[in-house]
Amino acid sequence: MIVSSRHELTVDQAKAVMHTLPSPTPGVDALHELAAFRSQLRSCLYRPGDALFELADAMLCTAGPVQSPVELSLEPEFLRRHSSVYDALHHGGVSADRLRQALVQRLSPARAGEPLMFAIDTTPLARPDARFADQRTMVMVRTKGPDMFLPGWDYSILVGIGWGATSWVQPLEARRVRPTEQAGEVALRQIRTLLADLQATRRWQLGDPPPLILLDAGYRGAELATELDCLPVQLLVRLRGNRRFHFDPPPRLPGTNGRPQRHGAEFSCARPDTRPAPDSEVSLDSDRYGKVTIRAWHNLHQQLTRRSSWWSDWPEDESLPIVRGTVLQVQVERLPHGGGTEKDLWLWHLGPQPADPVLMWMAYMRRFDQEHFHRFVKGHLGLGAARLDAAEAVDRWIALVLAAYAQLYLARDLVDDLRRPWQARPPVDATLSPYRVRLGFRRLRAKLPAITRAPKPRPAGPGRPKGSRNRPKLPRPTYRPPTSPHHPE
């Protein structure tokens, strides 16, 4: 923690923090590690597990973006009939717990004295025309114009974040936000299972810095911190520019009557006149952002209200909790691609460990790698290409997409650069992008041991009984959350 009133960092120090890649796990051969993960992935797939595994291989080796699952049956990596694709997705099985633990086991280690970093965010799969799809909710889809709410599915995706000048992440889990659930509740369960998996796989042990979870402004930090109390975890949440906090009240004078004051002076992110001198201020020079100034105010809390759905069932005879944290204000001289800098970045850190302002800012800048991950898996691996009407079948498809991306991550130093003639040559010793690694994965796959068995030919089925008729499906209504008379704070 920086306790001085002002601390200057040199350009070289800033570069060292921002552009240092995590060292690979010592003593582990990369090709052997990839083969071991593929074998472990096959053990997570059952019933028509071979078809599911070959579907993930075809996803990695096909040329161009994935347009639909059935088109992957034309790839040489998929040895079965095209009917096996939808049979595997609808009737197959994926052990989500075993797959998540296999991915956690291969997390890159954190640097000495720094925490493991993770990010959680939701991504929508809009299906407004799928009248027969089940368990659809209203999801927000961002467009060039105003945001739209359409029927579909929301998925909460957990990824591991690392340092470096690349956009690689390590996907760990994707959970669908079911009807009657909120994204914060799903994220809470993901954090709890993540902490258990980190200890079970020995990726985190007692005495290590608590893992750091990076969240966007749509998540409620105070509510999550209350539920995660007494657990070794840190939260770093982006704040909207209109958020308000409070300091602790002044000491109660002797002989004062009435109820003790719970909230002190107000601190508003939008009103500079409410902000006193910061507890610490850090300045550094960055090649991308110019001069960066980070101010920190400690022991600030929000005034919670029972009108929020999260606190509506809190016991009436108990006061709402006081959740204290550190508020960070980040001001930059310029943005990498232009644009105004009149809006500051506000962050709120909660956890058992004091916040290092420089580490918190640089860690949150890495959170945007998850947005590149969402864009890549949607545009190239076909995250939203499975036009299925069963939500559980979509869950299996998305699990295969995450497993395919994890293989690209493990193969990033094993493939040759098979770029197109019109594509630029990457810098020397630079890590290839996910797109470039995918171009060379088919050649790498030939060096890996075979996992699936050859398909057994079967005669044609008996077909539909004579005289039977199709039973029309009933449209599935879209779940819409009930409106509350109170606007949540």
NORTA-V54510 format. One record per residue. RES is the residue in one letter. PSI is psi in radians with two decimals (NA if undefined). Layout:
# NORTA-V54510
<<RES & PSI> <RES & PSI>>
This chain:
# NORTA-V54510
<<M & 2.40> <I & 2.11> <V & -0.18> <S & 2.78> <S & -0.48> <R & 2.40> <H & 2.22> <E & 2.36> <L & 2.52> <T & 2.94> <V & -0.72> <D & -0.70> <Q & -0.71> <A & -0.74> <K & -0.69> <A & -0.61> <V & -0.69> <M & -0.47> <H & 0.33> <T & 2.15> <L & 2.55> <P & 2.42> <S & 2.47> <P & 2.86> <T & 2.14> <P & 2.50> <G & 0.22> <V & 2.13> <D & 2.33> <A & -0.73> <L & -0.71> <H & -0.66> <E & -0.71> <L & -0.77> <A & -0.66> <A & -0.68> <F & -0.70> <R & -0.67> <S & -0.69> <Q & -0.62> <L & -0.72> <R & -0.61> <S & -0.30> <C & -0.16> <L & 2.29> <Y & 3.09> <R & -2.01> <P & 1.09> <G & -0.60> <D & -0.67> <A & -0.70> <L & -0.73> <F & -0.77> <E & -0.50> <L & -0.70> <A & -0.66> <D & -0.76> <A & -0.59> <M & -0.63> <L & -0.51> <C & -0.22> <T & 2.62> <A & 2.14> <G & 3.14> <P & 2.63> <V & 2.12> <Q & -0.64> <S & 2.73> <P & -0.68> <V & -0.49> <E & -0.38> <L & -0.31> <S & -0.25> <L & -0.19> <E & 2.57> <P & -0.34> <E & -0.40> <F & 1.93> <L & -0.01> <R & 3.13> <R & 2.84> <H & -0.46> <S & -0.37> <S & -0.36> <V & -0.97> <Y & -0.47> <D & -0.70> <A & -0.70> <L & -0.65> <H & -0.59> <H & -0.04> <G & -3.08> <G & 2.48> <V & 2.09> <S & 1.71> <A & -0.64> <D & -0.79> <R & -0.65> <L & -0.73> <R & -0.74> <Q & -0.61> <A & -0.64> <L & -0.69> <V & -0.62> <Q & -0.39> <R & 0.37> <L & 2.46> <S & 2.44> <P & 2.66> <A & 2.79> <R & 2.76> <A & 2.24> <G & 0.04> <E & 2.69> <P & 2.77> <L & 2.45> <M & 2.38> <F & 2.76> <A & 2.51> <I & 2.27> <D & 2.76> <T & 2.64> <T & 2.35> <P & 2.58> <L & 1.68> <A & 2.34> <R & 1.15> <P & -0.42> <D & 0.01> <A & 1.44> <R & -0.36> <F & 0.06> <A & 2.47> <D & 2.77> <Q & 0.59> <R & 2.54> <T & 3.12> <M & 2.12> <V & 2.61> <M & 2.18> <V & 2.18> <R & 2.31> <T & 3.10> <K & -0.48> <G & -2.51> <P & 2.68> <D & 2.56> <M & 2.57> <F & 2.07> <L & 2.72> <P & 2.48> <G & -2.73> <W & 2.49> <D & 2.36> <Y & 2.26> <S & 2.02> <I & 2.25> <L & 2.22> <V & 2.70> <G & 2.44> <I & 2.47> <G & 3.05> <W & 2.95> <G & 2.92> <A & 0.46> <T & 3.01> <S & 0.35> <W & 2.46> <V & 3.00> <Q & 1.71> <P & 2.44> <L & -0.66> <E & 2.61> <A & 2.12> <R & 2.36> <R & 2.36> <V & 1.86> <R & 2.86> <P & 2.52> <T & -0.03> <E & 2.77> <Q & 2.72> <A & -0.59> <G & -0.64> <E & -0.71> <V & -0.75> <A & -0.64> <L & -0.77> <R & -0.62> <Q & -0.69> <I & -0.74> <R & -0.79> <T & -0.57> <L & -0.79> <L & -0.69> <A & -0.71> <D & -0.63> <L & -0.68> <Q & -0.65> <A & -0.61> <T & 0.05> <R & 0.44> <R & -0.32> <W & 2.38> <Q & 2.84> <L & 2.37> <G & -0.36> <D & 2.72> <P & 2.47> <P & 2.45> <P & 2.57> <L & 2.16> <I & 2.16> <L & 2.23> <L & 2.63> <D & -3.13> <A & -0.26> <G & -0.15> <Y & 2.55> <R & 1.87> <G & -0.71> <A & -0.71> <E & -0.77> <L & -0.71> <A & -0.62> <T & -0.75> <E & -0.49> <L & 0.29> <D & 2.47> <C & 0.10> <L & 2.54> <P & 1.46> <V & 2.56> <Q & 2.52> <L & 2.39> <L & 1.91> <V & 2.33> <R & 2.46> <L & 2.55> <R & 2.74> <G & -0.12> <N & 0.23> <R & 2.59> <R & 2.50> <F & 3.10> <H & 2.55> <F & 2.94> <D & 2.57> <P & 2.74> <P & 2.81> <P & 2.47> <R & 2.25> <L & 2.57> <P & 2.44> <G & 0.10> <T & 2.29> <N & 2.89> <G & 3.10> <R & 2.41> <P & 2.50> <Q & 2.34> <R & -0.51> <H & 2.34> <G & -2.53> <A & 2.62> <E & 2.54> <F & 2.02> <S & 2.31> <C & -0.39> <A & -0.20> <R & 1.84> <P & -0.44> <D & -0.27> <T & -0.05> <R & 2.03> <P & -3.06> <A & 2.39> <P & 2.71> <D & -0.49> <S & 2.64> <E & 2.29> <V & 2.40> <S & 2.43> <L & 2.83> <D & 2.27> <S & 2.47> <D & -0.57> <R & -0.59> <Y & -0.01> <G & -2.43> <K & 2.21> <V & 2.26> <T & 2.23> <I & 2.11> <R & 2.55> <A & 2.35> <W & 2.19> <H & 2.80> <N & 0.79> <L & 2.56> <H & 2.79> <Q & 2.66> <Q & 1.81> <L & 2.78> <T & 2.58> <R & -0.15> <R & -0.39> <S & 2.47> <S & -0.49> <W & -0.59> <W & 0.14> <S & -0.51> <D & 0.27> <W & 2.45> <P & 2.36> <E & -0.51> <D & 0.09> <E & 2.47> <S & 2.62> <L & 2.59> <P & 2.76> <I & 1.96> <V & 1.91> <R & 2.56> <G & -3.10> <T & 2.19> <V & 2.27> <L & 2.36> <Q & 2.17> <V & 2.15> <Q & 2.33> <V & 2.72> <E & -0.59> <R & 2.88> <L & 2.67> <P & -0.62> <H & 0.56> <G & -2.98> <G & 2.84> <G & 2.67> <T & 0.39> <E & -0.35> <K & 2.24> <D & 2.77> <L & 2.17> <W & 2.30> <L & 2.64> <W & 2.10> <H & 2.28> <L & 2.39> <G & 3.04> <P & -0.14> <Q & 2.42> <P & 2.60> <A & 2.28> <D & 1.93> <P & -0.75> <V & -0.79> <L & -0.70> <M & -0.76> <W & -0.84> <M & -0.58> <A & -0.70> <Y & -0.51> <M & -0.52> <R & -0.28> <R & -0.49> <F & -0.19> <D & -0.50> <Q & -0.56> <E & -0.65> <H & -0.64> <F & -0.79> <H & -0.73> <R & -0.69> <F & -0.83> <V & -0.46> <K & -0.70> <G & -0.47> <H & -0.72> <L & -0.07> <G & 0.76> <L & -0.69> <G & 0.31> <A & -0.24> <A & 1.72> <R & 1.26> <L & 2.73> <D & -0.11> <A & 2.14> <A & -0.63> <E & -0.57> <A & -0.64> <V & -0.63> <D & -0.74> <R & -0.68> <W & -0.75> <I & -0.61> <A & -0.67> <L & -0.64> <V & -0.78> <L & -0.69> <A & -0.62> <A & -0.75> <Y & -0.66> <A & -0.62> <Q & -0.62> <L & -0.69> <Y & -0.74> <L & -0.40> <A & 0.16> <R & -0.42> <D & 0.17> <L & -0.38> <V & 2.76> <D & 2.69> <D & 1.63> <L & 0.94> <R & 2.77> <R & 2.74> <P & -0.48> <W & 0.02> <Q & 2.56> <A & 2.63> <R & 2.30> <P & 2.74> <P & 2.74> <V & 2.41> <D & 0.30> <A & 2.52> <T & 2.29> <L & 2.63> <S & 2.86> <P & -0.64> <Y & -0.78> <R & -0.65> <V & -0.66> <R & -0.56> <L & -0.54> <G & 0.15> <F & -0.57> <R & -0.71> <R & -0.65> <L & -0.61> <R & -0.53> <A & -0.37> <K & -0.13> <L & 2.63> <P & 2.61> <A & 2.43> <I & -0.75> <T & 2.83> <R & 2.75> <A & 2.46> <P & 2.56> <K & 2.18> <P & 2.40> <R & 2.57> <P & 2.88> <A & 2.60> <G & 3.00> <P & -0.32> <G & -3.00> <R & 2.37> <P & 2.57> <K & 2.41> <G & -0.15> <S & 2.71> <R & 2.70> <N & 2.44> <R & 2.02> <P & 2.46> <K & 2.61> <L & 2.39> <P & 2.48> <R & 2.15> <P & 2.63> <T & 2.30> <Y & 2.25> <R & 2.16> <P & 2.50> <P & 2.49> <T & 2.45> <S & 2.48> <P & -0.28> <H & 2.45> <H & 2.10> <P & 2.49> <E & NA>>
